[in-house]
Amino acid sequence: MDVAQHEVNYLVHAHWHNFRFRFGEMIGVNRKDREIHLAATFDDDGEEITPKRSFTYDTLVIAVGSVSNDFGAPGVRQHAIMLETPDQAARFNRKIVNARFRAHTQKQPVQPGQLHVTIIGAGATGTELSAELHQTTRAVVAYGLDKINPSKDIRITLVEGADRILPALPESVSHSTAQLLKGLDVDIRTGAKVREVSSEGVHLESGELIPSNFVVWAAGVKGPAVLSELDGLQVSRSNQLVVLPTLQTTLDPDIFAIGDCASCLNSASGQPVPPRAQAAHQQASHVFKQISRRLGNKPLQPYIYKDFGSLVSLGKYATVGSLMGFRKGNNLQIEGYFALLMYLSLYKMHQVALHGGGKVFLDTLGRLISRRTLPQIKLH
């Protein structure tokens, strides 16, 4: 896919939707003077684009997301691939495609582990990626790389420390997904703890080595390092900003935190709110209402997380999930074409919220036309 087609140009978006965009990375906050500090920005040649600067605020909402949590495992940062940014995803795509071309053109046979991919973490990200890789690696080979035998030379291993994949989802969904992946010859290792990642592959605490030339780390998230440097704001063990039920930070009522960077307890259940897209969406809507109440000198309301269920896409092979709230205390498991339509509609709903229905309709129509002239896999 062309990454640029899915980016949000913030300067243009700001012009269309009546807000101001300021380019720069947040590096600190002065809570006394209510200032946010931005770092200088530079181009690829090292020339400064914007200087280091500061802006004042009345209400500050921090929504900087999360980064991968390696839990201190040796070798992860050096030998594993994270998928935190579009640049990392594009780099992973190039590495996979280039490895296929390399294996096809080399004089010697494909070596053991040369085209093996190990994914650490079998949550939604890791599970979906395993199915997508099964599809894309075979598509790449189909473009004339006939020296590679997909069933023999390409191996995908999914490693999970819990006793089942998709541990946050209902067990029935986990079981259905596992059966589908096994049918695709994905090697699933549950109850497997990672001791180290090296250039050879993944070393498990059991002493076993999983030979792999590509290792993807999708085992958990934590708050970005900058959150622990925001003028003494309280952070959790996973470096997320601790917030009150109103989503205000515990030490400063003028600062809110939402999404993956916030450590929040559900005011209804007392359980931690999971770092999921639907939680961030709900929190954004809640904070919007609370800012209006602040401006009107009204008391703020607590945020209550509502779990609407989960959907997991296994590429062209299947979509499975569960929907909450159909019957009290129960959920409805869905699969097949209906689940796929719901999965696809989530992204369209997100786009409509950002850009409006008219633009999304025209954009979708244009994609349906252009995709017929392009390969499904980005090959260079």
Buried (B, 14 or more C-beta within 10 A) or exposed (E): BEEEEEEEEEEEEEEEEEEEEEEBEBBBBEBEEBBBBBBEEEEEEEEEEEEEEEEEEEBBBBBBBBBBBBEEBBBBEEBBBBBBEEEBBBBBBEEBBEBBBEBBEEEEEBEEBBBBBBBBBBBBBBBBBBBBBBBBBBBBBEEEBEBBEBEEBBBBBBBBBBEBBBBEBBEEBBBBBBEBBEEBEBBBBBEBEBBBBBEBBBBBEEEEBBBBBBBBBBBBBBBBEBBBBBBEBBBBEBBBBBBBBBBBBBBBEEBBBBBBBBBBBBBEEEEBBBBBEBBBBBBBEBBEEBBEEBEEEEEBEEBEBEBEBBBBBBBEBBBBBBBBEEEEEEBEBBBEEEBBEBBEEBEBEEBBEEBEEEEBEEBEEEBEEEEEEEEEBBEE
